[in-house]
Amino acid sequence: MQIPLQITFRGMEPSTAVEARIREKATKLERFQGRITGCKVVVDLPHRQHKHGTLYAVRVELAIPGREILASKGIGENHAHEDVYVAVRDAFDAVIRQLEAEIRVRRDHQRGERNQPDY
């Protein structure tokens, strides 16, 4: 990554264990896209009261050349996100899906340009 990973905790005390998991997940992102120019992660513990517990919200902002990718998990009522590690996993999984889609689009675009007939 060209710019260091930025991790922000809102509404909760910073956790070294959660930060370590985020760093691990961010490092794995580079295997999908080696040209990541930046990554920001926000772990939020909203102050709203829920019937079955408080849900964590995790937002990942990833910058690659020509595009920014944003994935947020935990905003809805998925009670699995009462566990911060599940919310982190789901947010990074969503970013990976978007990176894979971006890679497919670029690859297909490049193939299409090479396969165009010369007139």
KEFI-854168 format. One record per residue: residue number from 1; x, y, z of N, C-alpha, C in turn. Coordinates in steps of 0.02 Angstrom, whole numbers, always signed. Atoms other than C-alpha are relative to their C-alpha. Example, Ala and Ser with C-alpha at 12.3 -4.5 7.8 and 13.67 -1.06 7.14 Angstrom:
<nodes>
   num      n.X      n.Y      n.Z     ca.X     ca.Y     ca.Z      c.X      c.Y      c.Z
     1      +45      -59       +0     +615     -225     +390      +45      +60       +0
     2      -42      -59       -3     +684      -53     +357      -39      +55      +37
</nodes>
This chain:
<nodes>
   num      n.X      n.Y      n.Z     ca.X     ca.Y     ca.Z      c.X      c.Y      c.Z
     1      +42      -58       +0       +0       +0       +0      +44      +62       +0
     2      -40      -60       +4      +67     +170      -45      -12      +47      +59
     3      +17      -42      -57      -23     +260      +97      -15      -46      +58
     4      +11      +45      -57      -24     +184     +272      -75      -10      +15
     5      +68      +17      -21     -182      +99     +333      -22      +47      +56
     6      +28      -43      -51     -293     +216     +434      -59      -35      +32
     7      +53      +34      -36     -402     +139     +569      -27      +49      +52
     8      +33      -45      -46     -529     +241     +667      -54      -38      +38
     9      +52      +29      -42     -637     +184     +812      -45      +57      +24
    10      +48      -51      -22     -796     +284     +849      -49      -32      +49
    11      +49      +24      -49     -907     +264    +1001      +25      -58      +42
    12      -28      +56      -38     -789     +136    +1078      +74      +12      +11
    13      -72       -4      -13     -615     +118    +1149      +36      -39      -55
    14      -39      +38      +49     -482      +66    +1022      +20      -68      +28
    15      -16      +68      -19     -446     -119    +1026      +60      -24      -41
    16      -59      +24      +36     -274     -187     +983      -15      -66      -37
    17      +18      +62      +33     -350     -357     +942      -40      +12      -64
    18      +39      -17      +60     -477     -283     +821      +45      +33      -52
    19      -46      -33      +46     -342     -172     +746      +45      -51      -34
    20      -43      +52      +30     -230     -324     +719      -39      -39      -53
    21      +41      +37      +49     -373     -416     +630      -10      +43      -63
    22       +9      -44      +57     -404     -264     +519      +64       +4      -41
    23      -64       -2      +36     -219     -253     +475      +12      -64      -39
    24       -6      +65      +34     -219     -438     +432      -43       -2      -63
    25      +46       -1      +58     -370     -417     +318      +24      +48      -54
    26      -24      -50      +49     -297     -261     +235      +61      -26      -38
    27      -58      +29      +33     -135     -352     +198      -21      -51      -53
    28      +25      +49      +48     -232     -491     +112      -31      +32      -62
    29      +29      -35      +58     -316     -362       -1      +51       +9      -56
    30      -51      -12      +50     -151     -333      -89       +9      -59      -47
    31       -6      +57      +46     -157     -509     -162      -51       +6      -56
    32      +50      -10      +52     -313     -456     -258      +17      +59      -44
    33      -17      -61      +38     -248     -286     -310      +63      +29      +30
    34      -65      -21      -25      -65     -245     -288      +10      +75       -2
    35       -9      -73       +8      -90      -61     -331      -47      +40      +44
    36      +42      -36      -47     -191       -8     -180      +38      +61      +23
    37      -34      -62      -19     -150     +173     -144      -21      +24      +69
    38      +21      -20      -67     -244     +188      +20      -57      -42      +26
    39      +54      +38      -31     -359     +104     +143      -17      +33      +67
    40      +25      -28      -63     -465     +182     +281      -54      -47      +26
    41      +50      +43      -31     -566      +78     +402      -28      +37      +61
    42      +34      -31      -58     -694     +148     +525      -42      -54      +33
    43      +40      +46      -40     -763      +38     +663      -42      +44      +46
    44      +46      -44      -36     -917     +119     +737      -46      -41      +44
    45      +48      +29      -46    -1019      +72     +888      -54      +53      +12
    46      +52      -52       -7    -1178     +175     +867      -31       +0      +70
    47      +29       -8      -66    -1263     +240    +1022      -73      -21       +3
    48      +70      +21       +0    -1434     +178     +969       -9      -64      +39
    49      +15      +60      -36    -1514      +46    +1078      -39      -48      -45
    50      +34      +51      +40    -1569     -115     +994      -32      -51      +47
    51      +36      +49      -41    -1684     -251    +1058      +47      -56      +24
    52      -41      +58      -17    -1551     -387    +1056      +74      +17       +9
    53      -70      -18       -9    -1389     -290    +1075      +21      +54      -48
    54      -26      -54      +42    -1284     -156     +997      +38      -30      -59
    55      -31      +26      +62    -1227     -184     +818      +60      +44      -19
    56      -58      -36      +25    -1055     -135     +756       -9      +15      -74
    57       +0      -18      +71    -1039      -44     +591      +72       +9      -20
    58      -68       -4      +25     -879      -62     +491       -3      +25      -72
    59       -4      -28      +68     -839      +44     +338      +72       -4      -24
    60      -66       +5      +30     -692      +10     +224       +0      +42      -63
    61       -9      -41      +59     -636     +141      +98      +68      -18      -30
    62      -60      +23      +33     -509      +77      -27      +12      +41      -62
    63      -17      -39      +60     -419     +181     -157      +47      -40      -44
    64      -42      +31      +51     -349     +103     -315       +4      +50      -58
    65       -6      -48      +56     -290     +194     -471      -65       +5      -40
    66      +60      -12      +40     -442     +270     -555      -66      -14      +34
    67      +63      +19      -32     -569     +214     -427       +7       -3      +76
    68       +5      +11      -71     -622     +215     -246      -56      -50      +13
    69      +48      +52      -17     -714      +68     -171      -21      +10      +73
    70      +27      -10      -67     -826      +85      -19      -45      -59      +17
    71      +43      +54      -24     -903      -57      +81      -16      +13      +73
    72      +22      -10      -70    -1005      -40     +240      -40      -61      +20
    73      +38      +57      -27    -1070     -181     +347      -18      +15      +72
    74      +21       -8      -68    -1168     -181     +507      -50      +56       +9
    75      +46      -56       -4    -1282      -35     +467      -71      -24      +11
    76      +68      +25       -4    -1439     -141     +454      -13      -36      +66
    77      +19      +36      -60    -1514     -262     +578      +27      -72       -1
    78      -30      +66       +0    -1397     -411     +550      +30      -12      +70
    79      -22       +9      -69    -1376     -473     +728      +65      -37       +6
    80      -67      +29       -1    -1218     -566     +681      +51      +55      +13
    81      -46      -56       -8    -1139     -393     +685       +1      +28      +72
    82      -11      -15      -70    -1156     -389     +874      +72      -19      +18
    83      -70      +19       -7     -983     -467     +857      +41      +43      -48
    84      -38      -46      +42     -858     -338     +793      +42      -38      -52
    85      -41      +39      +47     -752     -474     +711      -41      -23      -60
    86      +45      +19      +55     -900     -532     +606      -12      +60      -45
    87      +12      -61      +39     -935     -353     +551      +63      +17      -41
    88      -63      -13      +36     -750     -331     +504       +6      -49      -58
    89       -5      +51      +53     -750     -495     +407      -48      +15      -58
    90      +49      -13      +52     -909     -451     +313      +17      +62      -41
    91      -19      -60      +37     -847     -277     +267      +58      -14      -48
    92      -56      +16      +43     -683     -344     +199      -20      -49      -55
    93      +25      +45      +53     -774     -484     +106      -35      +40      -55
    94      +34      -42      +49     -881     -351      +22      +50      +38      -43
    95      -52      -36      +38     -725     -253      -29      +33      -48      -49
    96      -32      +49      +45     -646     -411     -101      -46      -15      -59
    97      +46      +13      +56     -803     -446     -204       +2      +58      -50
    98       -3      -57      +45     -796     -269     -273      +67       +3      -37
    99      -65       +2      +34     -609     -285     -311       +0      -52      -55
   100       +3      +53      +51     -639     -449     -402      -41      +22      -60
   101      +41      -25      +55     -777     -368     -504      +38      +52      -41
   102      -39      -51      +35     -664     -221     -546      +54      -32      -43
   103      -52      +35      +38     -525     -339     -601      -30      -33      -61
   104      +33      +32      +57     -647     -436     -711      -18      +51      -54
   105      +19      -52      +48     -711     -276     -792      +61      +25      -39
   106      -61      -24      +33     -535     -214     -828      +29      -53      -47
   107      -27      +54      +42     -480     -384     -894      -43       -8      -63
   108      +44       +6      +57     -633     -398    -1007       +8      +59      -48
   109      -10      -59      +42     -606     -221    -1069      +64       -6      -40
   110      -64       +8      +35     -425     -258    -1112       -5      -54      -53
   111       +9      +53      +49     -472     -420    -1200      -41      +25      -60
   112      +41      -27      +54     -605     -329    -1299      +39      +45      -46
   113      -42      -44      +42     -479     -200    -1359      +47      -40      -43
   114      -47      +40      +40     -357     -334    -1416      -35      -40      -53
   115      +36      +42      +47     -490     -435    -1504      -39      +40      -53
   116      +35      -41      +50     -558     -289    -1606      +34       -8      -68
   117      -31       +7      +67     -532     -313    -1793      +28      +67      -23
   118      -29      -60      +29     -420     -190    -1883      -32      +13      -68
   119      +34      -16      +63     -514     -103    -2023      +43      +48      -39
</nodes>
